[in-house]
Amino acid sequence: MKLDKKIKKLDVADIALIKLSVVAFVLFVITIWPAAMNLVHGIHWAWFLAAFIILVARPVMRMYK
């Protein structure tokens, strides 16, 4: 696939910068959009932890496989 070839050109620093840019964008959105801020504050913290564990499971398992 064409996208796979392009992703293979990225190094660890590029991937880290992409992840940090996503975090920064999400923080930007929840600060300028009051409804998003209310949604984030209305959700129990454990749901975010559960989402993190589910989303990180596959990459971590593939990394140590």
PQR file with spaces between the fields and no chain letter, atoms N, CA, C, O and H, PARSE charges and radii, in Angstrom:
ATOM       1  N    MET     1       0.849   -1.180    0.000 -0.4000 1.5000
ATOM       2  CA   MET     1       0.000    0.000    0.000 -0.0000 2.0000
ATOM       3  C    MET     1       0.898    1.248    0.000  0.5500 1.7000
ATOM       4  O    MET     1       1.965    1.253    0.613 -0.5500 1.4000
ATOM       5  N    LYS     2       0.462    2.276   -0.677 -0.4000 1.5000
ATOM       6  CA   LYS     2       1.268    3.479   -0.832 -0.0000 2.0000
ATOM       7  C    LYS     2       1.545    4.168    0.507  0.5500 1.7000
ATOM       8  O    LYS     2       2.647    4.667    0.733 -0.5500 1.4000
ATOM       9  H    LYS     2      -0.406    2.272   -1.174  0.4000 1.0000
ATOM      10  N    LEU     3       0.553    4.193    1.383 -0.4000 1.5000
ATOM      11  CA   LEU     3       0.718    4.837    2.680 -0.0000 2.0000
ATOM      12  C    LEU     3       1.736    4.096    3.547  0.5500 1.7000
ATOM      13  O    LEU     3       2.502    4.721    4.280 -0.5500 1.4000
ATOM      14  H    LEU     3      -0.342    3.788    1.199  0.4000 1.0000
ATOM      15  N    ASP     4       1.746    2.775    3.464 -0.4000 1.5000
ATOM      16  CA   ASP     4       2.717    1.987    4.235 -0.0000 2.0000
ATOM      17  C    ASP     4       4.149    2.347    3.861  0.5500 1.7000
ATOM      18  O    ASP     4       5.013    2.433    4.734 -0.5500 1.4000
ATOM      19  H    ASP     4       1.124    2.267    2.868  0.4000 1.0000
ATOM      20  N    LYS     5       4.408    2.558    2.579 -0.4000 1.5000
ATOM      21  CA   LYS     5       5.756    2.917    2.132 -0.0000 2.0000
ATOM      22  C    LYS     5       6.162    4.283    2.670  0.5500 1.7000
ATOM      23  O    LYS     5       7.320    4.496    3.030 -0.5500 1.4000
ATOM      24  H    LYS     5       3.706    2.489    1.871  0.4000 1.0000
ATOM      25  N    LYS     6       5.207    5.207    2.725 -0.4000 1.5000
ATOM      26  CA   LYS     6       5.510    6.545    3.230 -0.0000 2.0000
ATOM      27  C    LYS     6       5.746    6.520    4.737  0.5500 1.7000
ATOM      28  O    LYS     6       6.614    7.232    5.241 -0.5500 1.4000
ATOM      29  H    LYS     6       4.266    5.034    2.433  0.4000 1.0000
ATOM      30  N    ILE     7       4.982    5.710    5.454 -0.4000 1.5000
ATOM      31  CA   ILE     7       5.139    5.628    6.901 -0.0000 2.0000
ATOM      32  C    ILE     7       6.485    5.014    7.269  0.5500 1.7000
ATOM      33  O    ILE     7       7.082    5.397    8.275 -0.5500 1.4000
ATOM      34  H    ILE     7       4.276    5.132    5.045  0.4000 1.0000
ATOM      35  N    LYS     8       6.964    4.080    6.479 -0.4000 1.5000
ATOM      36  CA   LYS     8       8.254    3.449    6.765 -0.0000 2.0000
ATOM      37  C    LYS     8       9.411    4.432    6.689  0.5500 1.7000
ATOM      38  O    LYS     8      10.476    4.166    7.247 -0.5500 1.4000
ATOM      39  H    LYS     8       6.479    3.769    5.661  0.4000 1.0000
ATOM      40  N    LYS     9       9.230    5.564    6.011 -0.4000 1.5000
ATOM      41  CA   LYS     9      10.272    6.583    5.920 -0.0000 2.0000
ATOM      42  C    LYS     9      10.390    7.403    7.204  0.5500 1.7000
ATOM      43  O    LYS     9      11.393    8.088    7.407 -0.5500 1.4000
ATOM      44  H    LYS     9       8.365    5.780    5.558  0.4000 1.0000
ATOM      45  N    LEU    10       9.390    7.343    8.063 -0.4000 1.5000
ATOM      46  CA   LEU    10       9.393    8.122    9.302 -0.0000 2.0000
ATOM      47  C    LEU    10      10.260    7.444   10.351  0.5500 1.7000
ATOM      48  O    LEU    10      10.321    6.217   10.423 -0.5500 1.4000
ATOM      49  H    LEU    10       8.576    6.787    7.899  0.4000 1.0000
ATOM      50  N    ASP    11      10.925    8.250   11.157 -0.4000 1.5000
ATOM      51  CA   ASP    11      11.694    7.683   12.258 -0.0000 2.0000
ATOM      52  C    ASP    11      10.945    7.910   13.577  0.5500 1.7000
ATOM      53  O    ASP    11       9.826    8.422   13.587 -0.5500 1.4000
ATOM      54  H    ASP    11      10.875    9.247   11.099  0.4000 1.0000
ATOM      55  N    VAL    12      11.569    7.529   14.665 -0.4000 1.5000
ATOM      56  CA   VAL    12      10.928    7.600   15.976 -0.0000 2.0000
ATOM      57  C    VAL    12      10.563    9.040   16.336  0.5500 1.7000
ATOM      58  O    VAL    12       9.493    9.288   16.891 -0.5500 1.4000
ATOM      59  H    VAL    12      12.479    7.113   14.657  0.4000 1.0000
ATOM      60  N    ALA    13      11.433    9.973   16.028 -0.4000 1.5000
ATOM      61  CA   ALA    13      11.160   11.378   16.340 -0.0000 2.0000
ATOM      62  C    ALA    13       9.946   11.889   15.576  0.5500 1.7000
ATOM      63  O    ALA    13       9.145   12.644   16.127 -0.5500 1.4000
ATOM      64  H    ALA    13      12.302    9.772   15.577  0.4000 1.0000
ATOM      65  N    ASP    14       9.798   11.490   14.313 -0.4000 1.5000
ATOM      66  CA   ASP    14       8.639   11.908   13.522 -0.0000 2.0000
ATOM      67  C    ASP    14       7.335   11.382   14.126  0.5500 1.7000
ATOM      68  O    ASP    14       6.350   12.113   14.230 -0.5500 1.4000
ATOM      69  H    ASP    14      10.449   10.877   13.866  0.4000 1.0000
ATOM      70  N    ILE    15       7.341   10.130   14.517 -0.4000 1.5000
ATOM      71  CA   ILE    15       6.138    9.532   15.120 -0.0000 2.0000
ATOM      72  C    ILE    15       5.809   10.232   16.437  0.5500 1.7000
ATOM      73  O    ILE    15       4.644   10.515   16.716 -0.5500 1.4000
ATOM      74  H    ILE    15       8.141    9.536   14.433  0.4000 1.0000
ATOM      75  N    ALA    16       6.825   10.510   17.239 -0.4000 1.5000
ATOM      76  CA   ALA    16       6.601   11.208   18.512 -0.0000 2.0000
ATOM      77  C    ALA    16       6.034   12.605   18.271  0.5500 1.7000
ATOM      78  O    ALA    16       5.142   13.043   18.998 -0.5500 1.4000
ATOM      79  H    ALA    16       7.771   10.280   17.012  0.4000 1.0000
ATOM      80  N    LEU    17       6.536   13.299   17.272 -0.4000 1.5000
ATOM      81  CA   LEU    17       6.022   14.640   16.968 -0.0000 2.0000
ATOM      82  C    LEU    17       4.580   14.593   16.467  0.5500 1.7000
ATOM      83  O    LEU    17       3.794   15.489   16.771 -0.5500 1.4000
ATOM      84  H    LEU    17       7.260   12.943   16.682  0.4000 1.0000
ATOM      85  N    ILE    18       4.229   13.569   15.712 -0.4000 1.5000
ATOM      86  CA   ILE    18       2.841   13.411   15.269 -0.0000 2.0000
ATOM      87  C    ILE    18       1.933   13.206   16.475  0.5500 1.7000
ATOM      88  O    ILE    18       0.867   13.815   16.566 -0.5500 1.4000
ATOM      89  H    ILE    18       4.868   12.841   15.466  0.4000 1.0000
ATOM      90  N    LYS    19       2.351   12.355   17.391 -0.4000 1.5000
ATOM      91  CA   LYS    19       1.543   12.100   18.589 -0.0000 2.0000
ATOM      92  C    LYS    19       1.387   13.363   19.431  0.5500 1.7000
ATOM      93  O    LYS    19       0.292   13.664   19.906 -0.5500 1.4000
ATOM      94  H    LYS    19       3.217   11.859   17.317  0.4000 1.0000
ATOM      95  N    LEU    20       2.475   14.098   19.614 -0.4000 1.5000
ATOM      96  CA   LEU    20       2.402   15.335   20.394 -0.0000 2.0000
ATOM      97  C    LEU    20       1.541   16.385   19.713  0.5500 1.7000
ATOM      98  O    LEU    20       0.851   17.152   20.386 -0.5500 1.4000
ATOM      99  H    LEU    20       3.365   13.854   19.228  0.4000 1.0000
ATOM     100  N    SER    21       1.572   16.431   18.388 -0.4000 1.5000
ATOM     101  CA   SER    21       0.726   17.391   17.679 -0.0000 2.0000
ATOM     102  C    SER    21      -0.749   17.043   17.842  0.5500 1.7000
ATOM     103  O    SER    21      -1.588   17.941   17.917 -0.5500 1.4000
ATOM     104  H    SER    21       2.133   15.808   17.841  0.4000 1.0000
ATOM     105  N    VAL    22      -1.074   15.763   17.898 -0.4000 1.5000
ATOM     106  CA   VAL    22      -2.465   15.359   18.126 -0.0000 2.0000
ATOM     107  C    VAL    22      -2.905   15.765   19.529  0.5500 1.7000
ATOM     108  O    VAL    22      -4.012   16.272   19.710 -0.5500 1.4000
ATOM     109  H    VAL    22      -0.393   15.033   17.837  0.4000 1.0000
ATOM     110  N    VAL    23      -2.052   15.547   20.514 -0.4000 1.5000
ATOM     111  CA   VAL    23      -2.364   15.964   21.887 -0.0000 2.0000
ATOM     112  C    VAL    23      -2.592   17.472   21.951  0.5500 1.7000
ATOM     113  O    VAL    23      -3.553   17.934   22.566 -0.5500 1.4000
ATOM     114  H    VAL    23      -1.153   15.135   20.367  0.4000 1.0000
ATOM     115  N    ALA    24      -1.704   18.237   21.312 -0.4000 1.5000
ATOM     116  CA   ALA    24      -1.839   19.698   21.311 -0.0000 2.0000
ATOM     117  C    ALA    24      -3.121   20.133   20.624  0.5500 1.7000
ATOM     118  O    ALA    24      -3.783   21.064   21.083 -0.5500 1.4000
ATOM     119  H    ALA    24      -0.924   17.861   20.812  0.4000 1.0000
ATOM     120  N    PHE    25      -3.482   19.472   19.528 -0.4000 1.5000
ATOM     121  CA   PHE    25      -4.709   19.840   18.822 -0.0000 2.0000
ATOM     122  C    PHE    25      -5.948   19.537   19.665  0.5500 1.7000
ATOM     123  O    PHE    25      -6.886   20.333   19.699 -0.5500 1.4000
ATOM     124  H    PHE    25      -2.945   18.716   19.155  0.4000 1.0000
ATOM     125  N    VAL    26      -5.952   18.407   20.335 -0.4000 1.5000
ATOM     126  CA   VAL    26      -7.087   18.064   21.202 -0.0000 2.0000
ATOM     127  C    VAL    26      -7.217   19.073   22.335  0.5500 1.7000
ATOM     128  O    VAL    26      -8.324   19.508   22.651 -0.5500 1.4000
ATOM     129  H    VAL    26      -5.190   17.761   20.308  0.4000 1.0000
ATOM     130  N    LEU    27      -6.110   19.446   22.944 -0.4000 1.5000
ATOM     131  CA   LEU    27      -6.154   20.465   23.996 -0.0000 2.0000
ATOM     132  C    LEU    27      -6.643   21.795   23.443  0.5500 1.7000
ATOM     133  O    LEU    27      -7.386   22.505   24.121 -0.5500 1.4000
ATOM     134  H    LEU    27      -5.210   19.093   22.687  0.4000 1.0000
ATOM     135  N    PHE    28      -6.244   22.145   22.238 -0.4000 1.5000
ATOM     136  CA   PHE    28      -6.716   23.362   21.590 -0.0000 2.0000
ATOM     137  C    PHE    28      -8.229   23.323   21.393  0.5500 1.7000
ATOM     138  O    PHE    28      -8.925   24.293   21.694 -0.5500 1.4000
ATOM     139  H    PHE    28      -5.640   21.569   21.687  0.4000 1.0000
ATOM     140  N    VAL    29      -8.731   22.202   20.888 -0.4000 1.5000
ATOM     141  CA   VAL    29     -10.170   22.081   20.624 -0.0000 2.0000
ATOM     142  C    VAL    29     -10.970   22.186   21.911  0.5500 1.7000
ATOM     143  O    VAL    29     -11.990   22.874   21.947 -0.5500 1.4000
ATOM     144  H    VAL    29      -8.165   21.414   20.644  0.4000 1.0000
ATOM     145  N    ILE    30     -10.525   21.515   22.970 -0.4000 1.5000
ATOM     146  CA   ILE    30     -11.328   21.564   24.198 -0.0000 2.0000
ATOM     147  C    ILE    30     -11.221   22.909   24.902  0.5500 1.7000
ATOM     148  O    ILE    30     -12.056   23.219   25.751 -0.5500 1.4000
ATOM     149  H    ILE    30      -9.696   20.956   22.941  0.4000 1.0000
ATOM     150  N    THR    31     -10.223   23.713   24.575 -0.4000 1.5000
ATOM     151  CA   THR    31     -10.163   25.042   25.189 -0.0000 2.0000
ATOM     152  C    THR    31     -10.982   26.075   24.416  0.5500 1.7000
ATOM     153  O    THR    31     -11.494   27.017   25.022 -0.5500 1.4000
ATOM     154  H    THR    31      -9.544   23.461   23.885  0.4000 1.0000
ATOM     155  N    ILE    32     -11.120   25.928   23.104 -0.4000 1.5000
ATOM     156  CA   ILE    32     -11.883   26.928   22.349 -0.0000 2.0000
ATOM     157  C    ILE    32     -13.356   26.561   22.198  0.5500 1.7000
ATOM     158  O    ILE    32     -14.169   27.409   21.829 -0.5500 1.4000
ATOM     159  H    ILE    32     -10.704   25.163   22.612  0.4000 1.0000
ATOM     160  N    TRP    33     -13.704   25.323   22.476 -0.4000 1.5000
ATOM     161  CA   TRP    33     -15.084   24.867   22.297 -0.0000 2.0000
ATOM     162  C    TRP    33     -15.633   24.458   23.663  0.5500 1.7000
ATOM     163  O    TRP    33     -15.324   23.374   24.158 -0.5500 1.4000
ATOM     164  H    TRP    33     -13.043   24.634   22.776  0.4000 1.0000
ATOM     165  N    PRO    34     -16.449   25.326   24.273 -0.5600 1.5000
ATOM     166  CA   PRO    34     -16.957   25.044   25.624  0.2800 2.0000
ATOM     167  C    PRO    34     -17.723   23.724   25.740  0.5500 1.7000
ATOM     168  O    PRO    34     -17.663   23.070   26.781 -0.5500 1.4000
ATOM     169  N    ALA    35     -18.433   23.329   24.699 -0.4000 1.5000
ATOM     170  CA   ALA    35     -19.172   22.059   24.755 -0.0000 2.0000
ATOM     171  C    ALA    35     -18.210   20.883   24.884  0.5500 1.7000
ATOM     172  O    ALA    35     -18.504   19.913   25.583 -0.5500 1.4000
ATOM     173  H    ALA    35     -18.482   23.861   23.853  0.4000 1.0000
ATOM     174  N    ALA    36     -17.067   20.965   24.217 -0.4000 1.5000
ATOM     175  CA   ALA    36     -16.076   19.887   24.322 -0.0000 2.0000
ATOM     176  C    ALA    36     -15.494   19.839   25.726  0.5500 1.7000
ATOM     177  O    ALA    36     -15.282   18.761   26.281 -0.5500 1.4000
ATOM     178  H    ALA    36     -16.828   21.753   23.650  0.4000 1.0000
ATOM     179  N    MET    37     -15.237   21.009   26.299 -0.4000 1.5000
ATOM     180  CA   MET    37     -14.700   21.061   27.666 -0.0000 2.0000
ATOM     181  C    MET    37     -15.705   20.467   28.649  0.5500 1.7000
ATOM     182  O    MET    37     -15.326   19.710   29.542 -0.5500 1.4000
ATOM     183  H    MET    37     -15.410   21.885   25.849  0.4000 1.0000
ATOM     184  N    ASN    38     -16.977   20.805   28.489 -0.4000 1.5000
ATOM     185  CA   ASN    38     -18.007   20.250   29.366 -0.0000 2.0000
ATOM     186  C    ASN    38     -18.109   18.737   29.213  0.5500 1.7000
ATOM     187  O    ASN    38     -18.311   18.018   30.192 -0.5500 1.4000
ATOM     188  H    ASN    38     -17.285   21.420   27.763  0.4000 1.0000
ATOM     189  N    LEU    39     -17.970   18.262   27.987 -0.4000 1.5000
ATOM     190  CA   LEU    39     -18.015   16.821   27.746 -0.0000 2.0000
ATOM     191  C    LEU    39     -16.857   16.122   28.447  0.5500 1.7000
ATOM     192  O    LEU    39     -17.049   15.098   29.104 -0.5500 1.4000
ATOM     193  H    LEU    39     -17.806   18.846   27.192  0.4000 1.0000
ATOM     194  N    VAL    40     -15.658   16.673   28.308 -0.4000 1.5000
ATOM     195  CA   VAL    40     -14.477   16.070   28.938 -0.0000 2.0000
ATOM     196  C    VAL    40     -14.614   16.069   30.453  0.5500 1.7000
ATOM     197  O    VAL    40     -14.282   15.083   31.111 -0.5500 1.4000
ATOM     198  H    VAL    40     -15.501   17.504   27.775  0.4000 1.0000
ATOM     199  N    HIS    41     -15.099   17.160   31.000 -0.4000 1.5000
ATOM     200  CA   HIS    41     -15.257   17.239   32.455 -0.0000 2.0000
ATOM     201  C    HIS    41     -16.405   16.365   32.964  0.5500 1.7000
ATOM     202  O    HIS    41     -16.426   15.980   34.133 -0.5500 1.4000
ATOM     203  H    HIS    41     -15.369   17.961   30.465  0.4000 1.0000
ATOM     204  N    GLY    42     -17.347   16.057   32.092 -0.4000 1.5000
ATOM     205  CA   GLY    42     -18.497   15.258   32.498 -0.0000 2.0000
ATOM     206  C    GLY    42     -18.250   13.760   32.469  0.5500 1.7000
ATOM     207  O    GLY    42     -19.032   12.992   33.030 -0.5500 1.4000
ATOM     208  H    GLY    42     -17.330   16.370   31.142  0.4000 1.0000
ATOM     209  N    ILE    43     -17.177   13.339   31.826 -0.4000 1.5000
ATOM     210  CA   ILE    43     -16.872   11.913   31.706 -0.0000 2.0000
ATOM     211  C    ILE    43     -15.942   11.508   32.841  0.5500 1.7000
ATOM     212  O    ILE    43     -14.961   12.193   33.130 -0.5500 1.4000
ATOM     213  H    ILE    43     -16.542   13.963   31.371  0.4000 1.0000
ATOM     214  N    HIS    44     -16.260   10.398   33.472 -0.4000 1.5000
ATOM     215  CA   HIS    44     -15.426    9.886   34.570 -0.0000 2.0000
ATOM     216  C    HIS    44     -14.042    9.530   34.035  0.5500 1.7000
ATOM     217  O    HIS    44     -13.917    9.023   32.921 -0.5500 1.4000
ATOM     218  H    HIS    44     -17.057    9.842   33.237  0.4000 1.0000
ATOM     219  N    TRP    45     -13.007    9.793   34.823 -0.4000 1.5000
ATOM     220  CA   TRP    45     -11.626    9.588   34.397 -0.0000 2.0000
ATOM     221  C    TRP    45     -11.327    8.142   34.021  0.5500 1.7000
ATOM     222  O    TRP    45     -10.446    7.891   33.199 -0.5500 1.4000
ATOM     223  H    TRP    45     -13.108   10.206   35.729  0.4000 1.0000
ATOM     224  N    ALA    46     -12.040    7.192   34.604 -0.4000 1.5000
ATOM     225  CA   ALA    46     -11.776    5.779   34.338 -0.0000 2.0000
ATOM     226  C    ALA    46     -12.092    5.409   32.885  0.5500 1.7000
ATOM     227  O    ALA    46     -11.477    4.497   32.334 -0.5500 1.4000
ATOM     228  H    ALA    46     -12.756    7.395   35.272  0.4000 1.0000
ATOM     229  N    TRP    47     -13.034    6.101   32.270 -0.4000 1.5000
ATOM     230  CA   TRP    47     -13.341    5.829   30.862 -0.0000 2.0000
ATOM     231  C    TRP    47     -12.158    6.185   29.972  0.5500 1.7000
ATOM     232  O    TRP    47     -11.865    5.470   29.014 -0.5500 1.4000
ATOM     233  H    TRP    47     -13.534    6.843   32.718  0.4000 1.0000
ATOM     234  N    PHE    48     -11.483    7.277   30.280 -0.4000 1.5000
ATOM     235  CA   PHE    48     -10.297    7.655   29.511 -0.0000 2.0000
ATOM     236  C    PHE    48      -9.174    6.647   29.716  0.5500 1.7000
ATOM     237  O    PHE    48      -8.468    6.301   28.769 -0.5500 1.4000
ATOM     238  H    PHE    48     -11.721    7.858   31.059  0.4000 1.0000
ATOM     239  N    LEU    49      -9.008    6.180   30.935 -0.4000 1.5000
ATOM     240  CA   LEU    49      -7.997    5.159   31.211 -0.0000 2.0000
ATOM     241  C    LEU    49      -8.309    3.865   30.468  0.5500 1.7000
ATOM     242  O    LEU    49      -7.411    3.242   29.903 -0.5500 1.4000
ATOM     243  H    LEU    49      -9.582    6.461   31.704  0.4000 1.0000
ATOM     244  N    ALA    50      -9.571    3.462   30.464 -0.4000 1.5000
ATOM     245  CA   ALA    50      -9.973    2.247   29.754 -0.0000 2.0000
ATOM     246  C    ALA    50      -9.729    2.391   28.247  0.5500 1.7000
ATOM     247  O    ALA    50      -9.251    1.458   27.603 -0.5500 1.4000
ATOM     248  H    ALA    50     -10.301    3.968   30.923  0.4000 1.0000
ATOM     249  N    ALA    51     -10.054    3.549   27.693 -0.4000 1.5000
ATOM     250  CA   ALA    51      -9.810    3.788   26.264 -0.0000 2.0000
ATOM     251  C    ALA    51      -8.323    3.724   25.952  0.5500 1.7000
ATOM     252  O    ALA    51      -7.926    3.164   24.930 -0.5500 1.4000
ATOM     253  H    ALA    51     -10.443    4.307   28.216  0.4000 1.0000
ATOM     254  N    PHE    52      -7.505    4.290   26.821 -0.4000 1.5000
ATOM     255  CA   PHE    52      -6.059    4.247   26.635 -0.0000 2.0000
ATOM     256  C    PHE    52      -5.556    2.806   26.616  0.5500 1.7000
ATOM     257  O    PHE    52      -4.781    2.429   25.737 -0.5500 1.4000
ATOM     258  H    PHE    52      -7.827    4.744   27.651  0.4000 1.0000
ATOM     259  N    ILE    53      -5.988    2.016   27.565 -0.4000 1.5000
ATOM     260  CA   ILE    53      -5.531    0.621   27.656 -0.0000 2.0000
ATOM     261  C    ILE    53      -5.957   -0.167   26.421  0.5500 1.7000
ATOM     262  O    ILE    53      -5.173   -0.948   25.883 -0.5500 1.4000
ATOM     263  H    ILE    53      -6.617    2.322   28.280  0.4000 1.0000
ATOM     264  N    ILE    54      -7.183    0.032   25.973 -0.4000 1.5000
ATOM     265  CA   ILE    54      -7.668   -0.680   24.789 -0.0000 2.0000
ATOM     266  C    ILE    54      -6.893   -0.251   23.543  0.5500 1.7000
ATOM     267  O    ILE    54      -6.508   -1.090   22.729 -0.5500 1.4000
ATOM     268  H    ILE    54      -7.820    0.667   26.410  0.4000 1.0000
ATOM     269  N    LEU    55      -6.665    1.049   23.397 -0.4000 1.5000
ATOM     270  CA   LEU    55      -5.992    1.551   22.203 -0.0000 2.0000
ATOM     271  C    LEU    55      -4.500    1.234   22.170  0.5500 1.7000
ATOM     272  O    LEU    55      -3.923    1.111   21.090 -0.5500 1.4000
ATOM     273  H    LEU    55      -6.978    1.731   24.059  0.4000 1.0000
ATOM     274  N    VAL    56      -3.874    1.101   23.320 -0.4000 1.5000
ATOM     275  CA   VAL    56      -2.429    0.846   23.349 -0.0000 2.0000
ATOM     276  C    VAL    56      -2.114   -0.656   23.352  0.5500 1.7000
ATOM     277  O    VAL    56      -0.961   -1.035   23.150 -0.5500 1.4000
ATOM     278  H    VAL    56      -4.343    1.200   24.198  0.4000 1.0000
ATOM     279  N    ALA    57      -3.086   -1.493   23.570 -0.4000 1.5000
ATOM     280  CA   ALA    57      -2.846   -2.936   23.707 -0.0000 2.0000
ATOM     281  C    ALA    57      -2.218   -3.543   22.445  0.5500 1.7000
ATOM     282  O    ALA    57      -1.222   -4.260   22.539 -0.5500 1.4000
ATOM     283  H    ALA    57      -4.024   -1.185   23.733  0.4000 1.0000
ATOM     284  N    ARG    58      -2.778   -3.271   21.290 -0.4000 1.5000
ATOM     285  CA   ARG    58      -2.271   -3.890   20.060 -0.0000 2.0000
ATOM     286  C    ARG    58      -0.840   -3.436   19.744  0.5500 1.7000
ATOM     287  O    ARG    58       0.008   -4.289   19.483 -0.5500 1.4000
ATOM     288  H    ARG    58      -3.588   -2.688   21.213  0.4000 1.0000
ATOM     289  N    PRO    59      -0.535   -2.137   19.756 -0.5600 1.5000
ATOM     290  CA   PRO    59       0.850   -1.763   19.468  0.2800 2.0000
ATOM     291  C    PRO    59       1.858   -2.348   20.448  0.5500 1.7000
ATOM     292  O    PRO    59       2.943   -2.767   20.044 -0.5500 1.4000
ATOM     293  N    VAL    60       1.515   -2.380   21.716 -0.4000 1.5000
ATOM     294  CA   VAL    60       2.441   -2.928   22.708 -0.0000 2.0000
ATOM     295  C    VAL    60       2.620   -4.428   22.500  0.5500 1.7000
ATOM     296  O    VAL    60       3.737   -4.936   22.598 -0.5500 1.4000
ATOM     297  H    VAL    60       0.634   -2.039   22.044  0.4000 1.0000
ATOM     298  N    MET    61       1.537   -5.139   22.215 -0.4000 1.5000
ATOM     299  CA   MET    61       1.649   -6.579   21.985 -0.0000 2.0000
ATOM     300  C    MET    61       2.476   -6.857   20.739  0.5500 1.7000
ATOM     301  O    MET    61       3.266   -7.802   20.730 -0.5500 1.4000
ATOM     302  H    MET    61       0.630   -4.726   22.134  0.4000 1.0000
ATOM     303  N    ARG    62       2.315   -6.056   19.685 -0.4000 1.5000
ATOM     304  CA   ARG    62       3.092   -6.253   18.451 -0.0000 2.0000
ATOM     305  C    ARG    62       4.557   -5.908   18.671  0.5500 1.7000
ATOM     306  O    ARG    62       5.440   -6.508   18.057 -0.5500 1.4000
ATOM     307  H    ARG    62       1.673   -5.289   19.692  0.4000 1.0000
ATOM     308  N    MET    63       4.812   -4.951   19.538 -0.4000 1.5000
ATOM     309  CA   MET    63       6.185   -4.529   19.785 -0.0000 2.0000
ATOM     310  C    MET    63       6.972   -5.618   20.521  0.5500 1.7000
ATOM     311  O    MET    63       8.160   -5.798   20.255 -0.5500 1.4000
ATOM     312  H    MET    63       4.095   -4.464   20.036  0.4000 1.0000
ATOM     313  N    TYR    64       6.337   -6.339   21.430 -0.4000 1.5000
ATOM     314  CA   TYR    64       7.032   -7.345   22.222 -0.0000 2.0000
ATOM     315  C    TYR    64       6.794   -8.765   21.709  0.5500 1.7000
ATOM     316  O    TYR    64       7.139   -9.730   22.391 -0.5500 1.4000
ATOM     317  H    TYR    64       5.372   -6.194   21.646  0.4000 1.0000
ATOM     318  N    LYS    65       6.222   -8.900   20.541 -0.4000 1.5000
ATOM     319  CA   LYS    65       5.944  -10.215   19.973 -0.0000 2.0000
ATOM     320  C    LYS    65       7.118  -10.727   19.183  0.5500 1.7000
ATOM     321  O    LYS    65       7.059  -11.825   18.632 -0.5500 1.4000
ATOM     322  H    LYS    65       5.942   -8.116   19.987  0.4000 1.0000
